[in-house]
């Protein structure tokens, strides 16, 4: 149940919060794939070897993977990991059906465009992300039935940074901190503990990133305690 806030502009800027099982081993931002994806920076999942978020500074591409429900009709032994999707995306190879993975939203960002590719186990759809501030989680872009989007999207839009604001992330982090004062199992929360919703995942970190004609940059902050703002 990860969450991304994105401002499509010049540059395009985003705040991405990762939710994952704290017992699943992973690595913070690094150049973890020098043989197959040289220069790519990302958050690595050790089990599958893939990435939750990946950035290629050379191509100025960024991709973030968010899980979503699906109706995939395959035995688990035949299902492939979603971990390669972000890495392939920043290499210029977007997913194409048919796919043998569980459902996902793949946010792709470049200086030219931003879009969400959504897979429900049967159909792969594309949603362009227009100029302005938007949010995405486990359902559609700006989904009004997702409590955290309904609650916080108007606030992020109201605090949209100016294009030349070098300290733009501090304004959004203040909103993230405010959301962190909610109970972590409150469905409006962005920093989350999803056990109450039937998932063993908790917010582990957030990333701040910008993608522009001049390059792509990303920074991360690991939470001191899963599911708690710090």
N, C-alpha and C positions, 0 to 999 in steps of 0.2 A: 504493500500500500504506500509506495513512495509518492512524493509530491514534487512537482516542478512549477515554479513561477517564471514566466518568460516575458521580457519586454522586447518585442520585435521593432528595432529601430536601427540607427547608425551610431554606435554599434548595437548589436543585439546582446542583451544581458540576461542572465538567468541565475536563479537560486534553486538548487536541487537538493532535496532531503532523501536520504536512502534509508529504507526500512528493510531489515533482514533478520533472520534468526541469529542471535548473538553467538550461538554455538557453531555456526558455520564460519570456517576460517576465511579470512580475506586480507588484502594488503591495501594500504593507503596509496594515494597518488604516486605513481612511479612509471618508469619506462620498463615495463615488465615483459614486452614481446619484441626484443631486438631482432630476432631472426625473421619473423613473418610480418611484423608491423614496426619497422624501425622508426624511432622518433615519436611514436604514439605514447601519450601519457594517459593513465587511467587508474580507476579503482578495480583491483583484480580480485576475482573469486578464485580461491585456491583450488576448490574441489573440481570445478569444471575448466579452470584456466582462462575463462573469459573475462569480460568487463561489464560492470554496471554502467559506468560513464567512461567515455573515451574522447580524447581530443588529439587531433593531428595538427600541430602548429604550422606545418609546411603547407598543407592543403587548406587550412583554415576551416576545418570541419569539426563538428562536435556531435555526439550522439549520446542519448540517455535512454536506458531501457526500464520500462515500468511494466510490471506484471498485471494481467487482467484475466477475468474469467473466460472460459472457452467451452466449446462443445466438441473438442477434438475426439475423434472416434478411432483411437489407436491404442493397443496395449502399451503399458509403460515401458516395456522392453524395447519398443520401436520408436519411442519419443526421443528427439534430439534436444540437447541443451540450447537455451536461448543465449548463452554467454558469448557466442561469436558475433551476434547481430550488431552490437555497437562497434566492434572492431572492424567488421566488414563494411559497415556504413561509412566510417571515416576514411576508409580506403576507396570509397566511391562505388561500393557494391551493395546496394540496398536489397533487402529480401524480396523474393518473388515467389508467388504460389506455384505449385502446392508446397506447403511447409509441414514439417513433422515436429513442430514445437507446440508447447502450450501457449496460451494467449498472451499478447503483449501490446503495449503502446511503445513505439520507437520514435522518440523525438529526434529529428535530424535538423541541424542548424548549420548554415553557411552564410557568408556575407550576402549571397544572392537570394536566399529563401529559407524559410523554416516550415517544416511540415511534420505531421504525425502519421505514421503508418501503423494501422491497427489490425491485429489478427485475432479472430475469434474461434479459430479451429476449422473454419470453412472458407471464410472470405477475408481477403486482405484489402483494406480500404485506405484511402489517403485523405487527410484533412489538412489543407493549407492553413498555416497560422498567420493571420493578417497582422498588419502593423498595430501596435498597442500592447497592452498588458493582458496576459492570459494565464490560466492555470490548468494543469492536467494531473490526474491521479490514476485510478484504476478503471475509469470509464472514459467518456468522451471529453473533448476539449471544452473547458468552461462548463462542465456538467452541473446544472443547477440542483440536481438531487444529491450530489456529494456534499456532505455537510461542511467540510472544511473549505470547499470552493465557494459555496453560497455565503459563508461567513467572512472569508478573508479576501476574496477577489475584489470586492468594492474598495477595501482598504488599500490593497496593493495598487489599484488603479489611481486612487486618490493621492497616493504618495509616489507616483511615477517620477523617477529622477529626470532631471534635464539631460539632454544628450551630452553636454560637456561636463557633467558633474563627475569629477574624479573620485569623489567619496560616495558614489551612488549606493554602494552595497550597505553602508551603515544605516540608511533609512529602512531598507528592507529587513535588515537584521534586527532592528528595533521592533518591527512588527512580528518577526519570528519569535523574539523574546517575549513579547506580549502574549502570543499564542501559547508559549511554553508555560504560562501561568495557569492555563487550563489543566484540569485533571488529565493525565496522560492517556486515560482510557475514554475520555470525552470524544465523541465522534467528530467534533469540530476541531480537534487538536491537529496541528501539523507535526509537532514532535509527539510521537505516538507509542503506545503499547497496545498491540493488536490482539493480545491474548483474549481479551473480553469479546472480540469479534470472531474468535475461532481460528486465529492464525498465530504461529509462534514467533512473529516478527516484531521488532522494535526499532525505533529510529536510532541509527548508529552514528551518522555524520551528516554534514551538509557541505555542498560545494558552491562556490561563487565563480561564475565564468563570464567571459565576454568574447564575442566573435565579431571581428571587423575586417575591413579590407587590409589593414596593416598586420593582422595576425589574430591568433586565438590564445586566450590565457585562462587558466583555471587554478583555483586555490581551494583547499579543503580544511575542514575543522572537525576533528573526531570528538564526539560527546564523551565527557568523563564517565558517565553512566548511561547505558542504553535506555532510551525512552525518557530521558530527563534533560531539560535545557541546561546548558552550561556555557 
